[in-house]
């Protein structure tokens, strides 16, 4: 059962990262829609980093590539957001 549980956990981690990536993309779009308003320094830092890697969604397009890129960013963006707290 331990091996089966570990394999299942690995799939759960992958799926969770994909869900977080989709949420990140949605949040980025929301921030873009609310421009010229700005958010906190941390949120703006994460948004800027996201936009360096993934373009704003301006029309219909296949999102699989964007989701894959955002999923790769998920771990590092949490550390980027908290970078000014570490001292």
Secondary structure as GFF3:
##gff-version 3
##sequence-region A 1 87
A	DSSP	alpha_helix	2	33	.	.	.	ID=ss1
A	DSSP	alpha_helix	41	53	.	.	.	ID=ss2
A	DSSP	alpha_helix	64	81	.	.	.	ID=ss3
###
